[in-house]
Structure formats: C-alpha cells, structure tokens
Amino acid sequence: MAEATTESQLRVERLKSTNILGKLIPNYLMRSKLATVLPWKKSAWVTAGFPVESCYIFGIVPMHPENSACIAGSAKVSQKYIEYAESLGFSRDLCSYFKTNIGATELKVGIKVGGIGKPTFMASTNTICDTHIKWFQIQAREMKVPYFGFDVPIAVSGTDERMDEYVDYVVDQFHDFFDFVHKTTGRTFTEKKYNEVLTKSDRLCELWHQIYEYRKLIPTPVSFQDTMAAIFPMVILPGLDDGIKFYEALLKDIKERVDANTGALTKEKEKYRLLFEGIPMWYKIKFFHELANYGAIITYEPYTYSFGPRKTLGLPFDKSLRELAKIMIDVPYNYSAIKRIEYFEKVIDDYKLDGIILHSNMSCRPSCTGMMDLKAAIQRDKGIPVWVLSCDMDDPRAYTDEVIKNQMEAFIELLAQNRSR
C-alpha cells in the first residue's frame, strides 16, 4: 500500500506573493459591483474563450460567471445553487457552472459567495464550451439585456487548408461585435486603445509563460495550488496593469526559491511530477494537498496554461485582428484528437512527468471528450500511469472521499512501480 506522510509533515508551500490576490480580487469585485449600479458605468458578462481584451478597449468592466461559480464552489455553497436550478427543471447532466449561476442569480446571493450582478450586455463564444451560448441566451432573456455570440469554427483534423477561411469568418464577427458594443453602450473603438490593451495583455501572457518555464525545474518551485489561484488575472484582467504587477511579484518569489534550490515541496520529498488535465474540483482543493502527502505534485495543467496565449504586436490593425482570430480558433480545448495527443506527449517530455490525472468532468464535455483515447496513447507512447478521475468541478455530489482516496492510493502505487522499473 502507498503510504502518505501526514499533512503536518508534508504540505505544499504556497508562494508568498499569492497573498496579493487578497487585495486584487476584492478590488475587482468592487469595480464589478459599481459597474452594475452606476448608470454611467458599463459592464458585460463574458465567458472562458472570449477575448476579454475587447471589453477593456471600450472601457467596459468584464464580469465572469464562471469565476463567480468557482467562488461559490470554494465557499462550499455551490451545491445549494445547483439543486435550486435543478428544482427549476434544469437537468443534473448540465454544466454545474451554469446551474450554479442560475441558482445564485435566482436566489440573489452576494458577490462574495458566487453572486453576480446584471450587466449592460452579455457576450460569449462557443470555443472551449458549447454550453456558453444557451447559458447566456437564457440569462440575457431573463435579465432583458442584449447578447452577442461569437461562432468559432472547430479546426478538426484535415481542415488546416481552411484556416484562412475560418479566420476571415471570425474577423468579420469582431467587426460585428465592435458595432454591437457601440450601439449598445455608445462607446467608440479606437486603434490606439486597442494597441495599448493588447500590449499589456501580451506582457501578462509573457510573464505567465515565464512562470511555466520555471515549473520545468526539479524540484518545481510552483505548484497547482499557486497557479489555480494566480490564473485570476489571466482570465479577467488581461489588458490592465494590476495582473502584470502581481505576476512580476510572483516571479520574484519563484526566483528566490530557485536560487535557494527549494521547491513547492522539498527536493527530497518531490517524488512524482504530475499533469492535471481539466478544471479542478473547487469545493475540494484539499485533493491536491492529499496528493502532496505522497510526494506527488502537479507541475503542469493545460487548463491554466491555455488562458495565456501570446499576442503578436506591431502589426497593422487588420493583420493583428487576424492573429487574434487564430488564437480563438487554435486553443488546446479545440485541438483535434491527434494534435491533443502530440501536445500532451511534448509536455510530458518537457516537464519530466511521472504520471497524468485526467479529470473526466461530467460538467465539461469538451475537456473530457476523447479522454480514453488520450489515456491509451499516453500509456502506449510514454509508458507512464494515467488516472481517469470521474468527478465534477462545482458539484460536490460527484465526489466520494473514500472512493477517491482508494483510487489515489492505487495510482500512487502504479507511480512507484513504474519508477522502480
């Protein structure tokens, strides 16, 4: 049997600068709240995969229902909202973020426990998640606000030659969106503001990529416990200075750890380097600390990395917009099965991984579609253990402590056996 060190003996050391989020998040939440009550302020509900920078170009405060659902999960109140949404007729099979949002808005809960105010308009894409469209249509109709949806093509295997056509299609929608915002808010697009926001967004992404480069080191100086919190600016603040300052502080802490040759776990205790695919279980962050008690640490997550694509700067506006369109089309959660396998296997080599945890999340079809094929390919090509964890990101009813603990111990034993070979 795999033996765990007690939590008091072995735990993940968080980076000191993550404490800055204690000020960053409340400041953002206050801006969001003011934007919903002051008539001269403008706000928008947006989703993962939506180019948040396009809100800051117009001086609009972006509000993120998925982030609010994470807050509800972390506060351990999401189940109440989910069950209320189900009492209204929404199926248990639907996205738990969506149902958390439905329940929270119907019950009119506060912003600190997952509530979110009425926006000026809503905007989403179908990239990453096809639920976004119906989710925002339902809520826009309920709240009587305008809605804009980007229809982003899926670049499946064999369609590379159609990329220019796909990009043209998305670029046209960018222009439609700019017109939509002008008609809805009266605000005007300027290339000067566009370039300013894009430059700051790229700087934020550059720093995010530097953080991931440091995660390749042994021992890794950065754990998932850091990045799952630090992703916040990447999701909701690209284009502002706030996130840039935060990441610069994080990198300073990381460099100090590297210089001292210490990691999130000590070098002696970092036994197994893992990848976690999918959205974490926000109501059970303790799961990742329990892994650490076996000397296992998450050193890479496609979920968090995917929010930070670099931008191409210095281009004429029309070409720059085409590059943004390509980013929306070509993201890991839109990859074909073949490209996704290649992506994972490269990460396994780059980060010297010992095992993979694939979160088969009943609430997130795009991330878990093709997961068994991905597992088979990794085990065949890389010869490392893969644990398919069947759970849910925001619904605690999908998590059974004893079952998960037994599966975790079995996985750790496989890692140990594989290491001994």
C-alpha positions as CSV (number, residue, x, y, z in Angstrom):
1,M,0.0,0.0,0.0
2,A,1.1,3.6,-0.7
3,E,1.9,5.4,2.4
4,A,1.1,9.1,2.9
5,T,3.0,11.5,5.1
6,T,0.8,13.3,7.5
7,E,-0.3,16.8,6.3
8,S,1.6,18.4,9.2
9,Q,4.8,16.8,8.0
10,L,4.5,17.4,4.3
11,R,2.5,20.2,2.6
12,V,2.7,22.4,-0.5
13,E,4.4,25.7,0.2
14,R,2.5,28.5,-1.4
15,L,4.4,31.4,-2.9
16,K,4.2,34.5,-0.6
17,S,3.0,36.8,-3.4
18,T,-0.2,34.8,-3.8
19,N,-1.4,36.8,-0.8
20,I,-1.6,39.8,-3.1
21,L,-4.8,38.2,-4.5
22,G,-6.3,39.1,-1.2
23,K,-6.4,42.7,-2.4
24,L,-6.6,42.2,-6.2
25,I,-9.8,40.1,-6.2
26,P,-11.8,42.4,-3.8
27,N,-10.8,45.4,-5.8
28,Y,-12.1,43.7,-9.0
29,L,-15.3,42.6,-7.3
30,M,-15.9,46.2,-6.1
31,R,-15.4,47.5,-9.7
32,S,-17.8,44.9,-10.9
33,K,-20.4,45.8,-8.3
34,L,-20.2,49.5,-9.1
35,A,-20.5,48.8,-12.8
36,T,-23.9,47.2,-12.2
37,V,-25.3,50.1,-10.1
38,L,-23.8,53.3,-11.5
39,P,-25.7,54.2,-14.8
40,W,-22.6,55.7,-16.5
41,K,-20.6,52.5,-15.9
42,K,-20.8,49.7,-18.5
43,S,-20.3,46.0,-17.8
44,A,-20.5,42.7,-19.7
45,W,-20.8,39.1,-18.8
46,V,-18.2,37.1,-20.7
47,T,-17.0,33.5,-20.7
48,A,-13.8,31.5,-20.9
49,G,-12.6,31.7,-24.5
50,F,-14.0,35.2,-25.0
51,P,-11.4,37.9,-25.9
52,V,-11.7,39.8,-22.6
53,E,-9.3,42.5,-24.0
54,S,-12.1,43.6,-26.3
55,C,-14.1,44.8,-23.2
56,Y,-11.2,46.9,-21.9
57,I,-10.7,48.5,-25.3
58,F,-14.2,50.1,-24.7
59,G,-13.7,50.8,-21.0
60,I,-16.2,48.1,-20.1
61,V,-15.9,46.0,-16.9
62,P,-15.9,42.3,-17.8
63,M,-17.8,40.1,-15.3
64,H,-17.2,36.3,-15.4
65,P,-20.0,34.0,-14.2
66,E,-17.6,31.0,-14.3
67,N,-15.3,32.8,-11.9
68,S,-18.3,33.5,-9.7
69,A,-19.1,29.8,-9.8
70,C,-15.6,29.0,-8.7
71,I,-16.0,31.3,-5.7
72,A,-19.3,29.6,-4.8
73,G,-17.5,26.2,-5.1
74,S,-14.6,27.3,-2.9
75,A,-17.1,28.7,-0.4
76,K,-18.8,25.4,-0.4
77,V,-22.2,26.8,-1.3
78,S,-22.4,25.7,-4.9
79,Q,-24.5,22.6,-4.2
80,K,-27.3,24.7,-2.8
81,Y,-27.4,26.8,-6.0
82,I,-27.1,23.7,-8.3
83,E,-30.0,22.0,-6.6
84,Y,-32.2,25.1,-6.8
85,A,-31.5,25.3,-10.5
86,E,-32.5,21.6,-10.8
87,S,-35.7,22.4,-9.0
88,L,-36.5,24.8,-11.8
89,G,-36.2,22.0,-14.3
90,F,-32.6,22.1,-15.4
91,S,-31.1,18.6,-15.7
92,R,-28.4,17.2,-13.4
93,D,-26.4,16.4,-16.6
94,L,-26.0,20.1,-17.4
95,C,-22.8,22.1,-16.6
96,S,-22.5,22.8,-12.9
97,Y,-21.1,26.3,-13.5
98,F,-24.3,27.1,-15.5
99,K,-26.5,25.7,-12.7
100,T,-24.5,27.5,-10.0
101,N,-25.0,30.8,-11.9
102,I,-28.7,30.1,-12.4
103,G,-29.2,29.3,-8.7
104,A,-27.1,32.2,-7.5
105,T,-28.9,34.8,-9.7
106,E,-32.4,33.4,-8.8
107,L,-31.6,33.4,-5.1
108,K,-29.9,36.9,-5.4
109,V,-26.9,35.9,-3.3
110,G,-24.0,38.3,-2.6
111,I,-21.0,38.6,-4.8
112,K,-18.7,37.1,-2.1
113,V,-20.4,33.8,-2.3
114,G,-20.9,33.5,-6.1
115,G,-23.5,36.1,-6.9
116,I,-23.1,38.3,-10.0
117,G,-25.0,41.5,-11.0
118,K,-27.0,42.4,-14.0
119,P,-24.7,43.5,-16.9
120,T,-25.1,46.0,-19.7
121,F,-24.9,43.2,-22.1
122,M,-23.6,39.6,-22.4
123,A,-21.1,38.1,-24.8
124,S,-19.7,34.6,-25.3
125,T,-18.1,32.3,-27.7
126,N,-18.7,28.6,-28.5
127,T,-14.9,27.9,-28.3
128,I,-14.0,25.7,-25.3
129,C,-17.6,25.2,-24.3
130,D,-20.8,24.8,-26.3
131,T,-23.0,25.4,-23.2
132,H,-22.0,29.1,-23.1
133,I,-24.4,30.0,-25.9
134,K,-27.6,28.6,-24.4
135,W,-26.5,29.7,-20.9
136,F,-26.2,33.3,-21.9
137,Q,-29.2,33.3,-24.2
138,I,-31.3,32.1,-21.2
139,Q,-29.8,34.6,-18.8
140,A,-29.9,37.5,-21.3
141,R,-33.6,36.8,-21.9
142,E,-34.3,36.6,-18.2
143,M,-32.5,39.8,-17.4
144,K,-33.6,41.6,-20.6
145,V,-30.2,42.6,-21.8
146,P,-28.6,42.3,-25.3
147,Y,-26.5,39.3,-26.2
148,F,-23.7,38.7,-28.7
149,G,-22.3,35.3,-29.5
150,F,-19.1,34.5,-31.5
151,D,-19.4,31.4,-33.6
152,V,-15.9,30.0,-33.7
153,P,-15.1,27.1,-36.2
154,I,-13.6,23.9,-34.8
155,A,-10.3,23.1,-36.6
156,V,-10.6,19.3,-36.7
157,S,-8.1,17.0,-38.4
158,G,-7.8,17.6,-42.1
159,T,-9.1,21.2,-42.2
160,D,-5.8,23.0,-42.0
161,E,-6.2,24.2,-45.5
162,R,-9.4,26.0,-44.5
163,M,-7.8,28.1,-41.7
164,D,-7.7,31.3,-43.8
165,E,-11.5,30.9,-44.4
166,Y,-12.1,30.3,-40.7
167,V,-10.0,33.4,-39.8
168,D,-12.0,35.6,-42.2
169,Y,-15.2,34.3,-40.6
170,V,-14.1,35.2,-37.1
171,V,-12.6,38.6,-38.1
172,D,-16.0,39.6,-39.6
173,Q,-17.5,38.8,-36.3
174,F,-15.0,41.0,-34.5
175,H,-16.2,43.9,-36.6
176,D,-19.8,43.0,-35.9
177,F,-19.0,42.9,-32.2
178,F,-17.4,46.3,-32.2
179,D,-20.6,47.7,-33.9
180,F,-22.7,45.9,-31.4
181,V,-20.8,47.4,-28.4
182,H,-21.1,50.9,-30.0
183,K,-24.9,50.6,-30.5
184,T,-25.4,49.1,-27.0
185,T,-23.1,51.5,-25.0
186,G,-22.4,54.4,-27.3
187,R,-18.7,53.9,-26.9
188,T,-16.3,54.0,-29.8
189,F,-13.5,51.7,-30.8
190,T,-10.0,53.3,-31.3
191,E,-6.9,51.6,-32.6
192,K,-4.8,53.5,-30.1
193,K,-6.7,51.9,-27.2
194,Y,-6.7,48.5,-28.9
195,N,-2.9,48.6,-29.2
196,E,-2.5,49.7,-25.6
197,V,-4.7,46.9,-24.2
198,L,-3.1,44.3,-26.5
199,T,0.4,45.3,-25.4
200,K,-0.5,44.9,-21.7
201,S,-2.2,41.6,-22.4
202,D,0.8,40.2,-24.1
203,R,3.1,41.3,-21.3
204,L,0.8,39.5,-18.8
205,C,1.0,36.4,-21.0
206,E,4.8,36.7,-21.3
207,L,5.1,36.6,-17.5
208,W,2.7,33.7,-17.3
209,H,4.9,31.7,-19.8
210,Q,8.0,32.6,-17.7
211,I,6.3,31.1,-14.6
212,Y,5.7,27.9,-16.6
213,E,9.3,27.7,-17.7
214,Y,10.3,27.7,-14.1
215,R,7.9,24.8,-13.4
216,K,10.1,22.6,-15.6
217,L,12.8,22.7,-12.9
218,I,13.4,19.8,-10.4
219,P,12.1,20.5,-7.8
220,T,9.4,22.6,-9.2
221,P,9.1,25.9,-7.5
222,V,5.5,26.4,-8.4
223,S,2.5,24.1,-7.7
224,F,-1.0,23.9,-9.0
225,Q,-2.1,25.4,-5.6
226,D,-0.3,28.6,-6.8
227,T,-1.5,28.6,-10.4
228,M,-5.1,27.8,-9.8
229,A,-5.3,31.0,-7.7
230,A,-2.9,33.0,-9.9
231,I,-4.9,32.3,-13.0
232,F,-7.4,35.0,-12.0
233,P,-5.6,37.9,-13.7
234,M,-5.1,35.8,-16.8
235,V,-8.9,35.1,-17.1
236,I,-10.3,38.5,-16.2
237,L,-7.6,41.2,-16.1
238,P,-5.7,40.9,-19.4
239,G,-5.1,44.5,-20.6
240,L,-4.7,46.1,-17.2
241,D,-1.6,46.8,-15.1
242,D,-2.9,45.0,-11.9
243,G,-2.1,41.5,-13.1
244,I,1.3,42.4,-14.5
245,K,2.4,43.7,-11.2
246,F,1.1,40.6,-9.5
247,Y,3.0,38.2,-11.8
248,E,6.2,40.2,-11.5
249,A,6.0,39.8,-7.7
250,L,5.3,36.0,-8.2
251,L,8.3,35.7,-10.4
252,K,10.5,37.4,-7.8
253,D,9.4,34.8,-5.3
254,I,10.0,32.0,-7.7
255,K,13.5,33.1,-8.5
256,E,14.3,33.3,-4.8
257,R,13.2,29.7,-4.4
258,V,15.3,28.6,-7.4
259,D,18.3,30.4,-6.1
260,A,17.9,28.6,-2.8
261,N,17.3,25.3,-4.6
262,T,14.0,24.7,-2.9
263,G,10.6,23.9,-4.4
264,A,6.9,23.8,-3.6
265,L,7.9,20.5,-1.9
266,T,11.4,19.9,-0.8
267,K,13.7,18.2,-3.2
268,E,13.8,15.1,-1.1
269,K,10.0,14.9,-0.9
270,E,9.2,15.6,-4.6
271,K,8.8,12.0,-5.8
272,Y,6.2,12.2,-8.6
273,R,5.7,15.0,-11.1
274,L,2.2,15.1,-12.5
275,L,-0.1,16.8,-15.0
276,F,-3.7,17.5,-14.1
277,E,-6.0,17.9,-17.1
278,G,-9.3,19.7,-16.6
279,I,-10.9,22.1,-14.2
280,P,-10.1,21.4,-10.5
281,M,-12.8,20.5,-8.0
282,W,-13.2,23.9,-6.4
283,Y,-15.1,22.5,-3.4
284,K,-12.3,20.0,-2.7
285,I,-8.9,21.8,-3.2
286,K,-7.7,19.6,-0.4
287,F,-7.4,16.8,-3.0
288,F,-4.2,18.4,-4.3
289,H,-2.7,18.6,-0.8
290,E,-3.6,15.0,-0.2
291,L,-1.6,14.1,-3.4
292,A,1.3,16.1,-1.9
293,N,1.3,13.8,1.2
294,Y,2.5,11.1,-1.1
295,G,5.2,13.3,-2.6
296,A,3.2,13.9,-5.7
297,I,2.9,17.4,-7.1
298,I,1.1,18.9,-10.1
299,T,3.7,20.7,-12.3
300,Y,1.6,21.4,-15.4
301,E,-2.1,21.9,-16.2
302,P,-3.4,22.6,-19.8
303,Y,-6.4,24.3,-18.2
304,T,-4.4,27.2,-16.6
305,Y,-1.7,27.4,-19.3
306,S,-4.4,27.8,-22.0
307,F,-5.6,31.2,-20.7
308,G,-2.3,32.9,-21.6
309,P,-1.6,32.8,-25.4
310,R,1.0,35.3,-26.5
311,K,-0.2,38.2,-28.8
312,T,1.6,39.3,-32.0
313,L,2.4,43.0,-31.5
314,G,3.5,45.7,-34.0
315,L,1.2,44.6,-36.8
316,P,-1.2,46.7,-38.8
317,F,-4.7,46.5,-37.3
318,D,-6.2,44.2,-39.9
319,K,-3.4,41.7,-39.6
320,S,-3.4,42.0,-35.8
321,L,-7.1,41.1,-35.7
322,R,-6.4,38.1,-37.8
323,E,-3.9,36.9,-35.3
324,L,-6.4,37.3,-32.5
325,A,-8.9,35.3,-34.5
326,K,-6.4,32.5,-34.9
327,I,-5.9,32.4,-31.2
328,M,-9.6,31.9,-30.7
329,I,-9.7,29.0,-33.1
330,D,-6.4,27.3,-32.1
331,V,-6.6,26.6,-28.4
332,P,-5.9,23.2,-26.6
333,Y,-9.6,22.6,-25.9
334,N,-10.3,23.0,-29.7
335,Y,-7.4,20.6,-30.7
336,S,-8.2,17.6,-32.8
337,A,-7.5,14.2,-31.1
338,I,-4.2,13.8,-33.0
339,K,-3.0,17.3,-32.1
340,R,-4.1,16.9,-28.5
341,I,-2.1,13.7,-28.1
342,E,1.0,15.4,-29.6
343,Y,0.6,18.3,-27.3
344,F,0.4,16.2,-24.2
345,E,3.3,14.0,-25.1
346,K,5.5,17.0,-25.7
347,V,4.5,18.4,-22.3
348,I,5.4,15.0,-20.7
349,D,8.9,15.3,-22.1
350,D,9.4,19.0,-21.3
351,Y,8.2,18.7,-17.7
352,K,9.7,15.3,-17.0
353,L,6.3,13.9,-15.8
354,D,5.8,10.7,-14.0
355,G,2.0,10.4,-14.4
356,I,-1.2,12.0,-15.6
357,I,-4.5,12.7,-14.0
358,L,-7.3,13.2,-16.5
359,H,-10.4,14.8,-14.8
360,S,-13.4,13.2,-16.6
361,N,-15.6,16.1,-15.6
362,M,-19.3,15.4,-16.2
363,S,-19.8,19.2,-16.5
364,C,-17.2,19.9,-19.2
365,R,-17.8,17.8,-22.3
366,P,-15.1,19.4,-24.5
367,S,-12.3,18.7,-22.0
368,C,-13.2,15.1,-21.4
369,T,-14.2,14.1,-24.9
370,G,-11.7,11.7,-26.3
371,M,-10.1,11.2,-22.9
372,M,-9.9,7.4,-23.1
373,D,-8.1,7.7,-26.5
374,L,-5.7,10.2,-24.9
375,K,-5.1,7.8,-22.0
376,A,-4.4,4.9,-24.3
377,A,-2.0,6.9,-26.4
378,I,0.0,8.2,-23.4
379,Q,0.3,4.8,-21.8
380,R,1.4,3.3,-25.1
381,D,3.8,6.0,-26.2
382,K,5.2,7.2,-22.9
383,G,4.7,4.2,-20.6
384,I,3.5,6.3,-17.6
385,P,0.4,5.7,-15.4
386,V,-2.8,7.6,-16.3
387,W,-5.6,8.1,-13.8
388,V,-9.0,9.0,-15.2
389,L,-10.8,10.7,-12.3
390,S,-14.6,10.8,-12.8
391,C,-15.8,13.9,-10.9
392,D,-17.2,17.4,-11.3
393,M,-15.8,20.8,-11.0
394,D,-18.5,22.5,-8.9
395,D,-20.9,19.8,-7.8
396,P,-19.8,18.1,-4.6
397,R,-22.3,15.3,-5.0
398,A,-19.9,13.8,-7.6
399,Y,-17.1,13.4,-5.1
400,T,-16.9,10.5,-2.6
401,D,-14.0,10.8,-0.2
402,E,-13.4,7.1,0.4
403,V,-13.6,6.1,-3.3
404,I,-11.3,8.9,-4.4
405,K,-8.8,8.1,-1.6
406,N,-8.7,4.4,-2.7
407,Q,-8.1,5.4,-6.3
408,M,-5.4,7.9,-5.3
409,E,-3.5,5.2,-3.4
410,A,-3.8,2.8,-6.3
411,F,-2.4,5.5,-8.6
412,I,0.5,6.2,-6.3
413,E,1.3,2.5,-6.2
414,L,1.4,2.5,-10.0
415,L,3.7,5.5,-10.0
416,A,6.0,3.7,-7.5
417,Q,6.1,0.5,-9.5
418,N,6.8,2.4,-12.7
419,R,9.6,4.3,-11.0
420,S,11.2,1.1,-9.7
421,R,11.2,-0.3,-13.3
